[in-house]
Each structure stands twice: as C-alpha cells, then as structure tokens.
Amino acid sequence: MPDRFRALADPTRREILRLGEGDLTAGEIAEHFEMTFPSVSHHLSILKSAGLITDEREGQFIRYHLDATVIEELIGKLYDLIDPGRSR
C-alpha cells in the first residue's frame, strides 16, 4: 500500500491517472505533457509497479489502462484514516 501512496504523491502521475479509464498508448499519454517520452515511460512504470495501471500489448504498442478497483480501495483506506468508525 505505501508504494501506491508514493506513486500518487507525484503531481504528474496524478495527472496521468486523471486522463481516465480509456486505453491509451504511452505516445497518446505523452501528448498531454511537456516532457520527454522517457520521462512519461518512467512515470508509467512507477504507476504500473504500484498496481494503479495495467498494460496490454497490442501489436507494436502497449496500451495502458487505469485499474479503478485499486483506486476505489485506496479511497476506502483514506476514508478509514479520516473516520475509522464509519460503516461500509
């Protein structure tokens, strides 16, 4: 779990996640940022290692997809920190 929070600590990675649940290639993601392609790939690698995104090879491209269930789990953990006695 700490790796997920560390991954989310970076504003660029949060912006990548805000692009939505659609499948995007690294190139399509990079179009939204003013940084080098290797930098985008580095951020994607961290998000993938944290389990926040998944990837799937499609020919010569790799498509990245937000794992919404992991995000929902993180939101639940944050709510538990704010209000430990809340009912689920």
mmCIF file as gemmi writes it, N, C-alpha and C atoms, coordinates in Angstrom:
data_model
loop_
_atom_site.group_PDB
_atom_site.id
_atom_site.type_symbol
_atom_site.label_atom_id
_atom_site.label_alt_id
_atom_site.label_comp_id
_atom_site.label_asym_id
_atom_site.label_entity_id
_atom_site.label_seq_id
_atom_site.pdbx_PDB_ins_code
_atom_site.Cartn_x
_atom_site.Cartn_y
_atom_site.Cartn_z
_atom_site.occupancy
_atom_site.B_iso_or_equiv
_atom_site.pdbx_formal_charge
_atom_site.auth_seq_id
_atom_site.auth_asym_id
_atom_site.pdbx_PDB_model_num
ATOM 1 N N . MET Axp A 1 ? 0.807 -1.208 0 1 0 ? 1 A 1
ATOM 2 C CA . MET Axp A 1 ? 0 0 0 1 0 ? 1 A 1
ATOM 3 C C . MET Axp A 1 ? 0.853 1.276 0 1 0 ? 1 A 1
ATOM 4 N N . PRO Axp A 2 ? 1.946 1.338 0.762 1 0 ? 2 A 1
ATOM 5 C CA . PRO Axp A 2 ? 2.758 2.567 0.741 1 0 ? 2 A 1
ATOM 6 C C . PRO Axp A 2 ? 3.267 2.923 -0.651 1 0 ? 2 A 1
ATOM 7 N N . ASP Axp A 3 ? 3.59 1.914 -1.487 1 0 ? 3 A 1
ATOM 8 C CA . ASP Axp A 3 ? 4.051 2.203 -2.847 1 0 ? 3 A 1
ATOM 9 C C . ASP Axp A 3 ? 2.972 2.925 -3.644 1 0 ? 3 A 1
ATOM 10 N N . ARG Axp A 4 ? 1.743 2.576 -3.402 1 0 ? 4 A 1
ATOM 11 C CA . ARG Axp A 4 ? 0.641 3.231 -4.116 1 0 ? 4 A 1
ATOM 12 C C . ARG Axp A 4 ? 0.534 4.692 -3.712 1 0 ? 4 A 1
ATOM 13 N N . PHE Axp A 5 ? 0.657 4.966 -2.435 1 0 ? 5 A 1
ATOM 14 C CA . PHE Axp A 5 ? 0.6 6.349 -1.98 1 0 ? 5 A 1
ATOM 15 C C . PHE Axp A 5 ? 1.806 7.138 -2.479 1 0 ? 5 A 1
ATOM 16 N N . ARG Axp A 6 ? 2.989 6.511 -2.511 1 0 ? 6 A 1
ATOM 17 C CA . ARG Axp A 6 ? 4.173 7.18 -3.056 1 0 ? 6 A 1
ATOM 18 C C . ARG Axp A 6 ? 3.985 7.488 -4.536 1 0 ? 6 A 1
ATOM 19 N N . ALA Axp A 7 ? 3.399 6.551 -5.257 1 0 ? 7 A 1
ATOM 20 C CA . ALA Axp A 7 ? 3.153 6.778 -6.68 1 0 ? 7 A 1
ATOM 21 C C . ALA Axp A 7 ? 2.204 7.954 -6.881 1 0 ? 7 A 1
ATOM 22 N N . LEU Axp A 8 ? 1.221 8.079 -6.011 1 0 ? 8 A 1
ATOM 23 C CA . LEU Axp A 8 ? 0.245 9.16 -6.116 1 0 ? 8 A 1
ATOM 24 C C . LEU Axp A 8 ? 0.774 10.496 -5.616 1 0 ? 8 A 1
ATOM 25 N N . ALA Axp A 9 ? 1.896 10.487 -4.933 1 0 ? 9 A 1
ATOM 26 C CA . ALA Axp A 9 ? 2.448 11.717 -4.385 1 0 ? 9 A 1
ATOM 27 C C . ALA Axp A 9 ? 2.939 12.666 -5.477 1 0 ? 9 A 1
ATOM 28 N N . ASP Axp A 10 ? 3.248 12.132 -6.635 1 0 ? 10 A 1
ATOM 29 C CA . ASP Axp A 10 ? 3.773 12.955 -7.716 1 0 ? 10 A 1
ATOM 30 C C . ASP Axp A 10 ? 2.628 13.552 -8.543 1 0 ? 10 A 1
ATOM 31 N N . PRO Axp A 11 ? 2.618 14.874 -8.742 1 0 ? 11 A 1
ATOM 32 C CA . PRO Axp A 11 ? 1.52 15.503 -9.48 1 0 ? 11 A 1
ATOM 33 C C . PRO Axp A 11 ? 1.403 15.027 -10.935 1 0 ? 11 A 1
ATOM 34 N N . THR Axp A 12 ? 2.514 14.722 -11.573 1 0 ? 12 A 1
ATOM 35 C CA . THR Axp A 12 ? 2.456 14.236 -12.958 1 0 ? 12 A 1
ATOM 36 C C . THR Axp A 12 ? 1.748 12.9 -13.021 1 0 ? 12 A 1
ATOM 37 N N . ARG Axp A 13 ? 2.035 12.012 -12.08 1 0 ? 13 A 1
ATOM 38 C CA . ARG Axp A 13 ? 1.381 10.704 -12.082 1 0 ? 13 A 1
ATOM 39 C C . ARG Axp A 13 ? -0.11 10.835 -11.796 1 0 ? 13 A 1
ATOM 40 N N . ARG Axp A 14 ? -0.47 11.772 -10.935 1 0 ? 14 A 1
ATOM 41 C CA . ARG Axp A 14 ? -1.9 12.001 -10.688 1 0 ? 14 A 1
ATOM 42 C C . ARG Axp A 14 ? -2.574 12.516 -11.96 1 0 ? 14 A 1
ATOM 43 N N . GLU Axp A 15 ? -1.894 13.367 -12.704 1 0 ? 15 A 1
ATOM 44 C CA . GLU Axp A 15 ? -2.446 13.869 -13.967 1 0 ? 15 A 1
ATOM 45 C C . GLU Axp A 15 ? -2.6 12.74 -14.985 1 0 ? 15 A 1
ATOM 46 N N . ILE Axp A 16 ? -1.65 11.827 -15.021 1 0 ? 16 A 1
ATOM 47 C CA . ILE Axp A 16 ? -1.764 10.672 -15.92 1 0 ? 16 A 1
ATOM 48 C C . ILE Axp A 16 ? -3.014 9.878 -15.569 1 0 ? 16 A 1
ATOM 49 N N . LEU Axp A 17 ? -3.256 9.661 -14.289 1 0 ? 17 A 1
ATOM 50 C CA . LEU Axp A 17 ? -4.443 8.907 -13.87 1 0 ? 17 A 1
ATOM 51 C C . LEU Axp A 17 ? -5.723 9.66 -14.205 1 0 ? 17 A 1
ATOM 52 N N . ARG Axp A 18 ? -5.676 10.983 -14.184 1 0 ? 18 A 1
ATOM 53 C CA . ARG Axp A 18 ? -6.872 11.782 -14.498 1 0 ? 18 A 1
ATOM 54 C C . ARG Axp A 18 ? -7.269 11.691 -15.965 1 0 ? 18 A 1
ATOM 55 N N . LEU Axp A 19 ? -6.402 11.151 -16.79 1 0 ? 19 A 1
ATOM 56 C CA . LEU Axp A 19 ? -6.742 11.016 -18.21 1 0 ? 19 A 1
ATOM 57 C C . LEU Axp A 19 ? -7.901 10.041 -18.414 1 0 ? 19 A 1
ATOM 58 N N . GLY Axp A 20 ? -8.208 9.245 -17.397 1 0 ? 20 A 1
ATOM 59 C CA . GLY Axp A 20 ? -9.398 8.408 -17.45 1 0 ? 20 A 1
ATOM 60 C C . GLY Axp A 20 ? -9.112 6.935 -17.554 1 0 ? 20 A 1
ATOM 61 N N . GLU Axp A 21 ? -10.197 6.201 -17.725 1 0 ? 21 A 1
ATOM 62 C CA . GLU Axp A 21 ? -10.128 4.753 -17.75 1 0 ? 21 A 1
ATOM 63 C C . GLU Axp A 21 ? -9.936 4.186 -19.146 1 0 ? 21 A 1
ATOM 64 N N . GLY Axp A 22 ? -9.884 5.017 -20.16 1 0 ? 22 A 1
ATOM 65 C CA . GLY Axp A 22 ? -9.7 4.513 -21.517 1 0 ? 22 A 1
ATOM 66 C C . GLY Axp A 22 ? -8.305 3.949 -21.709 1 0 ? 22 A 1
ATOM 67 N N . ASP Axp A 23 ? -8.174 3.074 -22.686 1 0 ? 23 A 1
ATOM 68 C CA . ASP Axp A 23 ? -6.867 2.51 -23.013 1 0 ? 23 A 1
ATOM 69 C C . ASP Axp A 23 ? -6.098 3.503 -23.858 1 0 ? 23 A 1
ATOM 70 N N . LEU Axp A 24 ? -4.921 3.892 -23.393 1 0 ? 24 A 1
ATOM 71 C CA . LEU Axp A 24 ? -4.079 4.841 -24.108 1 0 ? 24 A 1
ATOM 72 C C . LEU Axp A 24 ? -2.675 4.28 -24.251 1 0 ? 24 A 1
ATOM 73 N N . THR Axp A 25 ? -2.036 4.585 -25.371 1 0 ? 25 A 1
ATOM 74 C CA . THR Axp A 25 ? -0.63 4.209 -25.533 1 0 ? 25 A 1
ATOM 75 C C . THR Axp A 25 ? 0.227 5.249 -24.815 1 0 ? 25 A 1
ATOM 76 N N . ALA Axp A 26 ? 1.481 4.923 -24.623 1 0 ? 26 A 1
ATOM 77 C CA . ALA Axp A 26 ? 2.401 5.874 -23.991 1 0 ? 26 A 1
ATOM 78 C C . ALA Axp A 26 ? 2.498 7.147 -24.823 1 0 ? 26 A 1
ATOM 79 N N . GLY Axp A 27 ? 2.482 7.005 -26.147 1 0 ? 27 A 1
ATOM 80 C CA . GLY Axp A 27 ? 2.531 8.177 -27.021 1 0 ? 27 A 1
ATOM 81 C C . GLY Axp A 27 ? 1.319 9.071 -26.849 1 0 ? 27 A 1
ATOM 82 N N . GLU Axp A 28 ? 0.135 8.457 -26.734 1 0 ? 28 A 1
ATOM 83 C CA . GLU Axp A 28 ? -1.09 9.232 -26.532 1 0 ? 28 A 1
ATOM 84 C C . GLU Axp A 28 ? -1.063 9.936 -25.179 1 0 ? 28 A 1
ATOM 85 N N . ILE Axp A 29 ? -0.52 9.276 -24.183 1 0 ? 29 A 1
ATOM 86 C CA . ILE Axp A 29 ? -0.39 9.897 -22.857 1 0 ? 29 A 1
ATOM 87 C C . ILE Axp A 29 ? 0.609 11.043 -22.929 1 0 ? 29 A 1
ATOM 88 N N . ALA Axp A 30 ? 1.73 10.83 -23.608 1 0 ? 30 A 1
ATOM 89 C CA . ALA Axp A 30 ? 2.788 11.843 -23.699 1 0 ? 30 A 1
ATOM 90 C C . ALA Axp A 30 ? 2.297 13.118 -24.371 1 0 ? 30 A 1
ATOM 91 N N . GLU Axp A 31 ? 1.318 13.008 -25.272 1 0 ? 31 A 1
ATOM 92 C CA . GLU Axp A 31 ? 0.778 14.188 -25.954 1 0 ? 31 A 1
ATOM 93 C C . GLU Axp A 31 ? 0.185 15.203 -24.979 1 0 ? 31 A 1
ATOM 94 N N . HIS Axp A 32 ? -0.186 14.766 -23.793 1 0 ? 32 A 1
ATOM 95 C CA . HIS Axp A 32 ? -0.811 15.639 -22.796 1 0 ? 32 A 1
ATOM 96 C C . HIS Axp A 32 ? 0.211 16.36 -21.91 1 0 ? 32 A 1
ATOM 97 N N . PHE Axp A 33 ? 1.493 16.067 -22.1 1 0 ? 33 A 1
ATOM 98 C CA . PHE Axp A 33 ? 2.517 16.598 -21.205 1 0 ? 33 A 1
ATOM 99 C C . PHE Axp A 33 ? 3.676 17.202 -21.993 1 0 ? 33 A 1
ATOM 100 N N . GLU Axp A 34 ? 4.317 18.168 -21.373 1 0 ? 34 A 1
ATOM 101 C CA . GLU Axp A 34 ? 5.513 18.768 -21.962 1 0 ? 34 A 1
ATOM 102 C C . GLU Axp A 34 ? 6.731 18.163 -21.282 1 0 ? 34 A 1
ATOM 103 N N . MET Axp A 35 ? 7.004 16.906 -21.619 1 0 ? 35 A 1
ATOM 104 C CA . MET Axp A 35 ? 8.175 16.214 -21.079 1 0 ? 35 A 1
ATOM 105 C C . MET Axp A 35 ? 8.616 15.191 -22.1 1 0 ? 35 A 1
ATOM 106 N N . THR Axp A 36 ? 9.79 14.66 -21.891 1 0 ? 36 A 1
ATOM 107 C CA . THR Axp A 36 ? 10.315 13.685 -22.838 1 0 ? 36 A 1
ATOM 108 C C . THR Axp A 36 ? 9.551 12.373 -22.726 1 0 ? 36 A 1
ATOM 109 N N . PHE Axp A 37 ? 9.588 11.612 -23.806 1 0 ? 37 A 1
ATOM 110 C CA . PHE Axp A 37 ? 8.937 10.308 -23.812 1 0 ? 37 A 1
ATOM 111 C C . PHE Axp A 37 ? 9.514 9.386 -22.733 1 0 ? 37 A 1
ATOM 112 N N . PRO Axp A 38 ? 10.867 9.357 -22.542 1 0 ? 38 A 1
ATOM 113 C CA . PRO Axp A 38 ? 11.396 8.522 -21.46 1 0 ? 38 A 1
ATOM 114 C C . PRO Axp A 38 ? 10.868 8.913 -20.076 1 0 ? 38 A 1
ATOM 115 N N . SER Axp A 39 ? 10.614 10.202 -19.862 1 0 ? 39 A 1
ATOM 116 C CA . SER Axp A 39 ? 10.056 10.632 -18.573 1 0 ? 39 A 1
ATOM 117 C C . SER Axp A 39 ? 8.641 10.093 -18.381 1 0 ? 39 A 1
ATOM 118 N N . VAL Axp A 40 ? 7.849 10.15 -19.443 1 0 ? 40 A 1
ATOM 119 C CA . VAL Axp A 40 ? 6.486 9.601 -19.374 1 0 ? 40 A 1
ATOM 120 C C . VAL Axp A 40 ? 6.565 8.104 -19.095 1 0 ? 40 A 1
ATOM 121 N N . SER Axp A 41 ? 7.443 7.406 -19.789 1 0 ? 41 A 1
ATOM 122 C CA . SER Axp A 41 ? 7.605 5.96 -19.576 1 0 ? 41 A 1
ATOM 123 C C . SER Axp A 41 ? 8 5.656 -18.14 1 0 ? 41 A 1
ATOM 124 N N . HIS Axp A 42 ? 8.853 6.487 -17.565 1 0 ? 42 A 1
ATOM 125 C CA . HIS Axp A 42 ? 9.264 6.299 -16.166 1 0 ? 42 A 1
ATOM 126 C C . HIS Axp A 42 ? 8.055 6.418 -15.23 1 0 ? 42 A 1
ATOM 127 N N . HIS Axp A 43 ? 7.227 7.428 -15.454 1 0 ? 43 A 1
ATOM 128 C CA . HIS Axp A 43 ? 6.034 7.606 -14.621 1 0 ? 43 A 1
ATOM 129 C C . HIS Axp A 43 ? 5.068 6.422 -14.795 1 0 ? 43 A 1
ATOM 130 N N . LEU Axp A 44 ? 4.913 5.963 -16.031 1 0 ? 44 A 1
ATOM 131 C CA . LEU Axp A 44 ? 4.037 4.81 -16.281 1 0 ? 44 A 1
ATOM 132 C C . LEU Axp A 44 ? 4.561 3.568 -15.575 1 0 ? 44 A 1
ATOM 133 N N . SER Axp A 45 ? 5.869 3.397 -15.574 1 0 ? 45 A 1
ATOM 134 C CA . SER Axp A 45 ? 6.476 2.246 -14.895 1 0 ? 45 A 1
ATOM 135 C C . SER Axp A 45 ? 6.187 2.27 -13.397 1 0 ? 45 A 1
ATOM 136 N N . ILE Axp A 46 ? 6.278 3.435 -12.804 1 0 ? 46 A 1
ATOM 137 C CA . ILE Axp A 46 ? 6 3.566 -11.363 1 0 ? 46 A 1
ATOM 138 C C . ILE Axp A 46 ? 4.53 3.28 -11.08 1 0 ? 46 A 1
ATOM 139 N N . LEU Axp A 47 ? 3.643 3.817 -11.903 1 0 ? 47 A 1
ATOM 140 C CA . LEU Axp A 47 ? 2.212 3.562 -11.718 1 0 ? 47 A 1
ATOM 141 C C . LEU Axp A 47 ? 1.889 2.082 -11.889 1 0 ? 47 A 1
ATOM 142 N N . LYS Axp A 48 ? 2.53 1.453 -12.856 1 0 ? 48 A 1
ATOM 143 C CA . LYS Axp A 48 ? 2.308 0.023 -13.075 1 0 ? 48 A 1
ATOM 144 C C . LYS Axp A 48 ? 2.838 -0.793 -11.899 1 0 ? 48 A 1
ATOM 145 N N . SER Axp A 49 ? 4.023 -0.475 -11.415 1 0 ? 49 A 1
ATOM 146 C CA . SER Axp A 49 ? 4.603 -1.188 -10.271 1 0 ? 49 A 1
ATOM 147 C C . SER Axp A 49 ? 3.726 -1.067 -9.03 1 0 ? 49 A 1
ATOM 148 N N . ALA Axp A 50 ? 3.061 0.073 -8.893 1 0 ? 50 A 1
ATOM 149 C CA . ALA Axp A 50 ? 2.179 0.299 -7.741 1 0 ? 50 A 1
ATOM 150 C C . ALA Axp A 50 ? 0.812 -0.36 -7.942 1 0 ? 50 A 1
ATOM 151 N N . GLY Axp A 51 ? 0.58 -0.913 -9.121 1 0 ? 51 A 1
ATOM 152 C CA . GLY Axp A 51 ? -0.689 -1.575 -9.382 1 0 ? 51 A 1
ATOM 153 C C . GLY Axp A 51 ? -1.829 -0.638 -9.734 1 0 ? 51 A 1
ATOM 154 N N . LEU Axp A 52 ? -1.507 0.613 -10.044 1 0 ? 52 A 1
ATOM 155 C CA . LEU Axp A 52 ? -2.548 1.589 -10.344 1 0 ? 52 A 1
ATOM 156 C C . LEU Axp A 52 ? -2.99 1.557 -11.8 1 0 ? 52 A 1
ATOM 157 N N . ILE Axp A 53 ? -2.124 1.05 -12.663 1 0 ? 53 A 1
ATOM 158 C CA . ILE Axp A 53 ? -2.484 0.871 -14.063 1 0 ? 53 A 1
ATOM 159 C C . ILE Axp A 53 ? -2.063 -0.524 -14.509 1 0 ? 53 A 1
ATOM 160 N N . THR Axp A 54 ? -2.69 -0.989 -15.555 1 0 ? 54 A 1
ATOM 161 C CA . THR Axp A 54 ? -2.3 -2.25 -16.177 1 0 ? 54 A 1
ATOM 162 C C . THR Axp A 54 ? -1.905 -1.944 -17.611 1 0 ? 54 A 1
ATOM 163 N N . ASP Axp A 55 ? -1.205 -2.875 -18.23 1 0 ? 55 A 1
ATOM 164 C CA . ASP Axp A 55 ? -0.855 -2.671 -19.626 1 0 ? 55 A 1
ATOM 165 C C . ASP Axp A 55 ? -1.112 -3.944 -20.412 1 0 ? 55 A 1
ATOM 166 N N . GLU Axp A 56 ? -1.314 -3.749 -21.709 1 0 ? 56 A 1
ATOM 167 C CA . GLU Axp A 56 ? -1.569 -4.878 -22.595 1 0 ? 56 A 1
ATOM 168 C C . GLU Axp A 56 ? -0.941 -4.563 -23.952 1 0 ? 56 A 1
ATOM 169 N N . ARG Axp A 57 ? -0.17 -5.518 -24.435 1 0 ? 57 A 1
ATOM 170 C CA . ARG Axp A 57 ? 0.479 -5.326 -25.728 1 0 ? 57 A 1
ATOM 171 C C . ARG Axp A 57 ? -0.548 -5.502 -26.83 1 0 ? 57 A 1
ATOM 172 N N . GLU Axp A 58 ? -0.504 -4.561 -27.773 1 0 ? 58 A 1
ATOM 173 C CA . GLU Axp A 58 ? -1.382 -4.594 -28.94 1 0 ? 58 A 1
ATOM 174 C C . GLU Axp A 58 ? -0.497 -4.33 -30.158 1 0 ? 58 A 1
ATOM 175 N N . GLY Axp A 59 ? -0.002 -5.394 -30.761 1 0 ? 59 A 1
ATOM 176 C CA . GLY Axp A 59 ? 0.939 -5.246 -31.871 1 0 ? 59 A 1
ATOM 177 C C . GLY Axp A 59 ? 2.236 -4.643 -31.357 1 0 ? 59 A 1
ATOM 178 N N . GLN Axp A 60 ? 2.642 -3.536 -31.956 1 0 ? 60 A 1
ATOM 179 C CA . GLN Axp A 60 ? 3.885 -2.889 -31.516 1 0 ? 60 A 1
ATOM 180 C C . GLN Axp A 60 ? 3.65 -1.869 -30.401 1 0 ? 60 A 1
ATOM 181 N N . PHE Axp A 61 ? 2.395 -1.677 -30.033 1 0 ? 61 A 1
ATOM 182 C CA . PHE Axp A 61 ? 2.057 -0.702 -28.996 1 0 ? 61 A 1
ATOM 183 C C . PHE Axp A 61 ? 1.702 -1.402 -27.685 1 0 ? 61 A 1
ATOM 184 N N . ILE Axp A 62 ? 1.852 -0.652 -26.607 1 0 ? 62 A 1
ATOM 185 C CA . ILE Axp A 62 ? 1.384 -1.093 -25.303 1 0 ? 62 A 1
ATOM 186 C C . ILE Axp A 62 ? 0.308 -0.109 -24.872 1 0 ? 62 A 1
ATOM 187 N N . ARG Axp A 63 ? -0.85 -0.633 -24.549 1 0 ? 63 A 1
ATOM 188 C CA . ARG Axp A 63 ? -1.959 0.209 -24.09 1 0 ? 63 A 1
ATOM 189 C C . ARG Axp A 63 ? -2.039 0.142 -22.574 1 0 ? 63 A 1
ATOM 190 N N . TYR Axp A 64 ? -2.204 1.302 -21.965 1 0 ? 64 A 1
ATOM 191 C CA . TYR Axp A 64 ? -2.275 1.413 -20.508 1 0 ? 64 A 1
ATOM 192 C C . TYR Axp A 64 ? -3.715 1.698 -20.102 1 0 ? 64 A 1
ATOM 193 N N . HIS Axp A 65 ? -4.107 1.12 -18.977 1 0 ? 65 A 1
ATOM 194 C CA . HIS Axp A 65 ? -5.483 1.221 -18.506 1 0 ? 65 A 1
ATOM 195 C C . HIS Axp A 65 ? -5.486 1.439 -16.994 1 0 ? 65 A 1
ATOM 196 N N . LEU Axp A 66 ? -6.272 2.39 -16.543 1 0 ? 66 A 1
ATOM 197 C CA . LEU Axp A 66 ? -6.429 2.668 -15.119 1 0 ? 66 A 1
ATOM 198 C C . LEU Axp A 66 ? -7.13 1.494 -14.447 1 0 ? 66 A 1
ATOM 199 N N . ASP Axp A 67 ? -6.604 1.025 -13.324 1 0 ? 67 A 1
ATOM 200 C CA . ASP Axp A 67 ? -7.261 -0.034 -12.552 1 0 ? 67 A 1
ATOM 201 C C . ASP Axp A 67 ? -8.14 0.633 -11.495 1 0 ? 67 A 1
ATOM 202 N N . ALA Axp A 68 ? -9.389 0.855 -11.843 1 0 ? 68 A 1
ATOM 203 C CA . ALA Axp A 68 ? -10.307 1.599 -10.978 1 0 ? 68 A 1
ATOM 204 C C . ALA Axp A 68 ? -10.553 0.903 -9.643 1 0 ? 68 A 1
ATOM 205 N N . THR Axp A 69 ? -10.491 -0.42 -9.609 1 0 ? 69 A 1
ATOM 206 C CA . THR Axp A 69 ? -10.743 -1.116 -8.342 1 0 ? 69 A 1
ATOM 207 C C . THR Axp A 69 ? -9.657 -0.788 -7.315 1 0 ? 69 A 1
ATOM 208 N N . VAL Axp A 70 ? -8.433 -0.619 -7.769 1 0 ? 70 A 1
ATOM 209 C CA . VAL Axp A 70 ? -7.347 -0.26 -6.851 1 0 ? 70 A 1
ATOM 210 C C . VAL Axp A 70 ? -7.552 1.158 -6.336 1 0 ? 70 A 1
ATOM 211 N N . ILE Axp A 71 ? -7.977 2.052 -7.209 1 0 ? 71 A 1
ATOM 212 C CA . ILE Axp A 71 ? -8.258 3.434 -6.798 1 0 ? 71 A 1
ATOM 213 C C . ILE Axp A 71 ? -9.384 3.447 -5.763 1 0 ? 71 A 1
ATOM 214 N N . GLU Axp A 72 ? -10.428 2.668 -6.002 1 0 ? 72 A 1
ATOM 215 C CA . GLU Axp A 72 ? -11.538 2.59 -5.042 1 0 ? 72 A 1
ATOM 216 C C . GLU Axp A 72 ? -11.053 2.072 -3.689 1 0 ? 72 A 1
ATOM 217 N N . GLU Axp A 73 ? -10.165 1.088 -3.709 1 0 ? 73 A 1
ATOM 218 C CA . GLU Axp A 73 ? -9.599 0.549 -2.464 1 0 ? 73 A 1
ATOM 219 C C . GLU Axp A 73 ? -8.808 1.628 -1.725 1 0 ? 73 A 1
ATOM 220 N N . LEU Axp A 74 ? -8.032 2.417 -2.458 1 0 ? 74 A 1
ATOM 221 C CA . LEU Axp A 74 ? -7.267 3.497 -1.838 1 0 ? 74 A 1
ATOM 222 C C . LEU Axp A 74 ? -8.176 4.548 -1.217 1 0 ? 74 A 1
ATOM 223 N N . ILE Axp A 75 ? -9.257 4.867 -1.91 1 0 ? 75 A 1
ATOM 224 C CA . ILE Axp A 75 ? -10.208 5.838 -1.373 1 0 ? 75 A 1
ATOM 225 C C . ILE Axp A 75 ? -10.809 5.31 -0.073 1 0 ? 75 A 1
ATOM 226 N N . GLY Axp A 76 ? -11.12 4.019 -0.036 1 0 ? 76 A 1
ATOM 227 C CA . GLY Axp A 76 ? -11.634 3.411 1.194 1 0 ? 76 A 1
ATOM 228 C C . GLY Axp A 76 ? -10.641 3.51 2.334 1 0 ? 76 A 1
ATOM 229 N N . LYS Axp A 77 ? -9.359 3.27 2.023 1 0 ? 77 A 1
ATOM 230 C CA . LYS Axp A 77 ? -8.32 3.38 3.064 1 0 ? 77 A 1
ATOM 231 C C . LYS Axp A 77 ? -8.223 4.814 3.578 1 0 ? 77 A 1
ATOM 232 N N . LEU Axp A 78 ? -8.326 5.782 2.675 1 0 ? 78 A 1
ATOM 233 C CA . LEU Axp A 78 ? -8.267 7.181 3.094 1 0 ? 78 A 1
ATOM 234 C C . LEU Axp A 78 ? -9.457 7.538 3.98 1 0 ? 78 A 1
ATOM 235 N N . TYR Axp A 79 ? -10.636 7.059 3.615 1 0 ? 79 A 1
ATOM 236 C CA . TYR Axp A 79 ? -11.807 7.29 4.459 1 0 ? 79 A 1
ATOM 237 C C . TYR Axp A 79 ? -11.615 6.674 5.838 1 0 ? 79 A 1
ATOM 238 N N . ASP Axp A 80 ? -11.008 5.498 5.894 1 0 ? 80 A 1
ATOM 239 C CA . ASP Axp A 80 ? -10.744 4.857 7.182 1 0 ? 80 A 1
ATOM 240 C C . ASP Axp A 80 ? -9.807 5.702 8.045 1 0 ? 80 A 1
ATOM 241 N N . LEU Axp A 81 ? -8.862 6.385 7.409 1 0 ? 81 A 1
ATOM 242 C CA . LEU Axp A 81 ? -7.964 7.252 8.156 1 0 ? 81 A 1
ATOM 243 C C . LEU Axp A 81 ? -8.702 8.475 8.714 1 0 ? 81 A 1
ATOM 244 N N . ILE Axp A 82 ? -9.618 8.991 7.919 1 0 ? 82 A 1
ATOM 245 C CA . ILE Axp A 82 ? -10.367 10.185 8.316 1 0 ? 82 A 1
ATOM 246 C C . ILE Axp A 82 ? -11.419 9.849 9.36 1 0 ? 82 A 1
ATOM 247 N N . ASP Axp A 83 ? -12.128 8.745 9.151 1 0 ? 83 A 1
ATOM 248 C CA . ASP Axp A 83 ? -13.233 8.365 10.021 1 0 ? 83 A 1
ATOM 249 C C . ASP Axp A 83 ? -13.182 6.865 10.283 1 0 ? 83 A 1
ATOM 250 N N . PRO Axp A 84 ? -12.346 6.435 11.24 1 0 ? 84 A 1
ATOM 251 C CA . PRO Axp A 84 ? -12.167 4.999 11.489 1 0 ? 84 A 1
ATOM 252 C C . PRO Axp A 84 ? -13.445 4.263 11.883 1 0 ? 84 A 1
ATOM 253 N N . GLY Axp A 85 ? -14.444 4.939 12.376 1 0 ? 85 A 1
ATOM 254 C CA . GLY Axp A 85 ? -15.666 4.274 12.828 1 0 ? 85 A 1
ATOM 255 C C . GLY Axp A 85 ? -16.779 4.245 11.789 1 0 ? 85 A 1
ATOM 256 N N . ARG Axp A 86 ? -16.477 4.677 10.58 1 0 ? 86 A 1
ATOM 257 C CA . ARG Axp A 86 ? -17.546 4.752 9.568 1 0 ? 86 A 1
ATOM 258 C C . ARG Axp A 86 ? -18.044 3.361 9.213 1 0 ? 86 A 1
ATOM 259 N N . SER Axp A 87 ? -19.285 3.277 8.818 1 0 ? 87 A 1
ATOM 260 C CA . SER Axp A 87 ? -19.836 1.989 8.386 1 0 ? 87 A 1
ATOM 261 C C . SER Axp A 87 ? -19.665 1.867 6.88 1 0 ? 87 A 1
ATOM 262 N N . ARG Axp A 88 ? -19.472 0.645 6.421 1 0 ? 88 A 1
ATOM 263 C CA . ARG Axp A 88 ? -19.258 0.407 4.994 1 0 ? 88 A 1
ATOM 264 C C . ARG Axp A 88 ? -20.495 -0.068 4.34 1 0 ? 88 A 1
